[in-house]
Amino acid sequence: MNTDRMIGTSLALLSALLIAVAQRIPRMSFTRGPSAGFWPTVILTMMSICGIALALSADKGKQTHAPASSKGDLRTQKGALPLGSPGVCIILLLLYLASLQVLGFLLATVVFQVLYLYILRVRRAGPLLFTPVLVTIALFFFFTRVVYAPLPRGMGIFRTLSMLLYQ
C-alpha cells in the first residue's frame, strides 16, 4: 500500500469519526440558523472527500501536465501556477483584513480579489472585474442568508453604501 493511499484512507476515516462527534454537539435553543456542529461537519466532510480523492488517485501514478498553450491558462511555461511573491500575497491579505472595518465587507472583498487576480497575472477585463463581483455577491448572500453571520459594514460613506445593499 503506497503512502498516498494510506494518508487518504486515514484522513477519510478520521474525518468520519470526527463528523460523528460533531453531530453530538447540542443545539442552542436561543440561536437561529445552523447548529454549533454545522461548520465542523461541513469542513470534515470536505476533508473526507479530499482523503477519498487522494486514496483513489494513488493508483494513477504520476500526473502529467498539459503544456500551457491556451491563452487563458494560468500556468506558466514551467507548469506551475504564478502565485506571485508570498510576501506580496501576505501583505495584501493583511491589508484586506485591516480594511474590512473601514471599507466594509463588500468593497474590501471586491478590491482584494481584483488585486489578487492581478497578482495571478489575470489581465483580461471580464474575469478581472466580473469574477470578484460575482464571488463577493455569493459570499454576501451565503453569510447573511444561510449562516446569519454579521459582516463588517464599513465606516462613514462606506457604511451608508453597505446599508443600502443590506436591506
SULHUNOR-V167760 format. One record per run of one state. SS is the DSSP state (H for helix, E for strand, L for the rest). FROM is the first residue (numbers start at 1). LEN is the number of residues. If there is no record, write none. Layout:
BEGIN
SS,FROM,LEN / SS,FROM,LEN
END
This chain:
BEGIN
L,1,2 / H,3,20 / L,23,15 / H,38,23 / L,61,14 / E,75,1 / L,76,5 / E,81,1 / L,82,4 / H,86,18 / L,104,1 / H,105,15 / L,120,5 / H,125,22 / L,147,10 / H,157,10 / L,167,1
END
